Amino acid sequence: MQKKIPDYYIGKQYGLEAHKIIEDFAGDNYNIGVAIAYLLRAGKKEDNDITQDLLKAIHHLEFEIKRQHNLNNI
């Protein structure tokens, strides 16, 4: 039995699932993928302020920027 995907992870216009979009665009990078997930659901999850999701996305992007700097400077 498949688990139901929460509505806040499904687009309203085309019904696309966030994880499929992430897999297609950023499946090879965890931090970018997670940031995209937080941006896609921002403000849609019940009892979850939009700024909380935006800040989480920023955190993952900042972490990835530092990681990329470290990879390129070695």
C-alpha positions, -999 to +999 in steps of 0.1 A: +000+000+000+014+034-010+016+062+014-006+093+005+015+123-004+005+154+016-014+180-004+013+206+004+038+185-018+015+185-048+012+214-072-022+230-076-022+237-113-006+205-128-007+181-099+031+176-100+047+160-070+075+180-054+098+150-052+095+143-089+105+179-098+134+177-073+145+144-087+144+157-122+163+190-115+184+184-085+184+147-078+222+147-075+224+173-048+208+168-014+210+204-001+196+219-033+169+193-034+158+200+002+159+237-004+136+233-034+112+211-013+110+238+013+104+265-013+077+245-030+058+238+002+064+273+018+033+285+035+012+254+024+017+231+054-009+237+081+003+255+112+037+262+096+045+299+089+059+306+054+090+322+069+100+290+087+102+271+053+120+300+037+146+301+064+151+264+062+156+267+024+181+295+030+200+274+056+204+245+031+215+268+003+241+285+026+253+251+036+257+241+000+275+273-009+300+266+019+304+230+007+310+241-029+336+267-017+354+240+002+353+216-027+367+242-051+394+255-028+410+221-020 
